[in-house]
């Protein structure tokens, strides 16, 4: 099993910054990508930013230029630096890990979620 623990959420005024962290532990065989998602009240969960094992990143249009996803190495925490925050960024932010393991010639994918951390941006 893999555990993902997020931290760094909180209440901030519009225009402010927060940095979210996600620490993974447990039986991690390989990671294909890690990502941040968010879910606002009454809305579907949406992808915010994703980083592959090779370091490629992609962002939701709504956060491009304001948020930065990073991960220094395979054993480092995942971060989301959020600048110029807006009230519409208010949501629960979730860490996601996509990976898998080989057993012989068979590949078993897995996908894990953290418990989420609340980000509230006041106007």
C-alpha positions in Angstrom: 0.0 0.0 0.0 1.0 3.6 -0.6 0.1 6.5 1.6 0.1 10.1 0.4 0.0 12.9 2.9 -0.7 16.5 1.8 0.1 19.6 3.9 0.4 23.3 3.4 -3.2 24.3 2.8 -4.8 27.2 4.7 -6.5 30.5 4.4 -4.9 33.2 2.4 -6.0 36.6 0.9 -6.4 37.0 -2.8 -3.0 37.7 -4.4 -1.2 35.7 -1.8 0.8 32.5 -2.0 0.8 29.0 -0.6 3.0 25.9 -1.1 1.5 22.5 -0.9 3.5 19.4 -0.1 2.8 15.8 -0.7 4.9 13.0 0.9 4.6 9.5 -0.3 5.4 6.4 1.7 4.9 2.7 1.5 5.5 0.1 -1.2 6.3 2.3 -4.1 7.8 0.3 -7.0 7.7 2.8 -9.7 6.1 6.2 -10.4 4.9 7.2 -13.8 3.6 10.6 -12.8 2.3 12.6 -9.8 -0.3 15.3 -9.9 -2.4 17.8 -8.0 -6.1 17.8 -8.4 -8.7 20.0 -6.8 -12.4 19.9 -6.0 -14.5 22.9 -5.2 -17.9 22.5 -3.5 -20.5 21.4 -6.0 -17.9 20.8 -8.8 -16.1 17.8 -10.2 -12.5 17.1 -9.3 -10.2 18.6 -11.9 -6.5 18.3 -12.8 -4.4 21.2 -11.7 -0.9 20.2 -12.6 1.0 17.0 -13.4 4.6 16.0 -13.6 5.9 12.8 -15.1 8.8 10.7 -13.9 10.9 12.4 -16.7 10.0 15.8 -15.5 7.5 16.9 -18.1 4.8 19.1 -16.7 1.3 20.2 -17.8 -1.1 22.6 -16.1 -4.7 23.5 -16.2 -5.2 26.7 -18.3 -6.7 28.5 -15.3 -3.4 28.1 -13.3 -0.8 28.5 -16.0 1.8 31.2 -15.0 0.6 31.2 -11.4 1.2 27.6 -10.2 4.4 25.5 -10.4 4.6 21.8 -9.8 7.9 20.3 -8.8 9.6 17.2 -7.5 13.4 17.1 -7.1 13.8 13.3 -7.3 11.9 10.0 -7.1 12.1 10.1 -3.3 11.4 13.8 -2.8 8.1 15.3 -1.9 5.8 16.7 -4.5 5.2 20.4 -4.3 2.7 22.9 -5.7 3.8 26.5 -5.4 0.7 28.6 -5.8 1.1 32.4 -6.4 -1.3 35.1 -7.2 -4.1 33.1 -5.7 -7.7 34.0 -6.6 -10.9 33.2 -4.8 -11.8 30.7 -7.5 -8.8 28.7 -6.5 -10.6 27.8 -3.3 -10.9 24.0 -3.2 -9.7 20.8 -1.5 -6.4 19.9 -3.2 -5.5 16.3 -3.6 -2.2 14.6 -4.4 -2.3 11.7 -6.9 0.3 9.1 -7.7 0.2 7.0 -10.8 2.6 4.0 -11.0 2.8 0.3 -11.3 4.9 -2.7 -10.7 6.1 -5.7 -12.7 5.7 -9.3 -11.6 7.5 -11.4 -14.1 6.1 -10.3 -17.5 2.9 -8.9 -16.0 2.4 -5.2 -15.2 0.1 -4.1 -12.4 -0.8 -0.4 -12.5 -1.8 1.4 -9.4 -3.2 4.8 -8.6 -3.4 6.5 -5.1 -4.9 9.6 -3.6 -4.1 11.6 -0.6 -6.7 12.7 1.9 -6.7 16.3 0.6 -5.8 19.7 2.0 -8.2 22.7 2.1 -7.1 25.9 0.4 -9.3 28.9 0.9 -8.7 32.2 -0.8 -10.6 35.2 0.5 -11.4 38.2 -1.6 
